[in-house]
Amino acid sequence: MISRRLFVSGALALFAAPRIAFASERLSFIGSLKQGSLVIAHAAPAAKVTVNGASVSLAPDGVFPFGFEFEQTKPTTIAAQFADG
């Protein structure tokens, strides 16, 4: 017989999975995330995105490019503020 703890944790995982998948669809990256690379990203169309504090223009469908410097020594910070907060 299945234990109550296993049943509850499985139910919670099934409940949370769609929310986790939805969150990952709001901001995605295509390309190599290493020095000297160009990355194509996609955010929700109404999002406001910054890369290292600089505002980024989004295409009407939410696509935006950014790149990593070849001799980059600091991490890149990408922030997105979505229309729903």
C-alpha positions as CSV (number, residue, x, y, z in Angstrom):
1,M,0.0,0.0,0.0
2,I,1.2,3.5,-0.8
3,S,2.3,5.6,2.2
4,R,0.4,8.9,2.9
5,R,3.7,10.9,2.7
6,L,4.4,9.6,-0.8
7,F,0.8,10.2,-1.9
8,V,0.8,13.8,-0.6
9,S,4.2,14.7,-2.1
10,G,3.2,13.2,-5.5
11,A,-0.1,15.2,-5.4
12,L,1.8,18.4,-4.6
13,A,4.3,17.7,-7.4
14,L,1.5,17.3,-9.9
15,F,-0.2,20.4,-8.7
16,A,3.0,22.5,-8.9
17,A,4.3,21.2,-12.3
18,P,2.0,23.3,-14.5
19,R,3.0,26.5,-12.6
20,I,6.7,25.7,-12.9
21,A,6.3,25.1,-16.7
22,F,4.3,28.3,-17.1
23,A,7.0,30.3,-15.3
24,S,9.7,28.9,-17.6
25,E,7.8,29.9,-20.7
26,R,7.8,33.6,-19.6
27,L,11.5,33.9,-20.2
28,S,13.6,31.6,-22.3
29,F,17.1,31.6,-23.9
30,I,18.4,30.0,-27.1
31,G,22.1,29.7,-27.7
32,S,25.3,29.1,-25.8
33,L,25.5,30.9,-22.4
34,K,29.2,31.4,-22.4
35,Q,31.7,34.2,-23.1
36,G,31.7,35.6,-26.6
37,S,28.2,34.1,-27.4
38,L,25.2,35.7,-28.9
39,V,21.9,34.7,-27.2
40,I,18.4,35.0,-28.6
41,A,15.9,35.3,-25.7
42,H,12.1,35.4,-25.6
43,A,10.0,37.1,-22.9
44,A,6.3,37.8,-22.6
45,P,5.5,40.6,-25.1
46,A,4.6,43.1,-22.4
47,A,7.6,42.5,-20.3
48,K,10.3,45.1,-19.4
49,V,13.7,43.5,-19.7
50,T,17.1,44.8,-18.6
51,V,20.5,43.3,-19.2
52,N,23.2,44.5,-16.8
53,G,20.9,47.4,-15.9
54,A,20.4,48.6,-19.5
55,S,16.9,48.5,-20.9
56,V,16.4,46.2,-23.8
57,S,14.0,46.7,-26.7
58,L,11.7,43.7,-27.4
59,A,10.3,42.8,-30.7
60,P,6.5,42.7,-30.9
61,D,6.6,38.9,-30.2
62,G,8.9,39.4,-27.2
63,V,12.2,38.3,-28.8
64,F,15.4,40.1,-27.9
65,P,19.1,39.5,-28.5
66,F,22.0,40.0,-26.2
67,G,25.6,38.9,-26.0
68,F,28.4,38.1,-23.6
69,E,31.7,39.9,-23.9
70,F,34.6,37.7,-25.0
71,E,36.7,38.7,-22.0
72,Q,33.9,39.1,-19.5
73,T,34.9,38.9,-15.9
74,K,31.6,39.7,-14.1
75,P,28.3,37.8,-14.3
76,T,25.6,39.1,-16.5
77,T,22.3,40.1,-14.8
78,I,19.1,39.7,-16.7
79,A,15.9,41.1,-15.1
80,A,12.4,40.9,-16.4
81,Q,9.3,42.6,-15.0
82,F,6.1,41.1,-16.4
83,A,2.8,42.9,-16.9
84,D,1.2,40.9,-14.1
85,G,3.9,41.9,-11.6
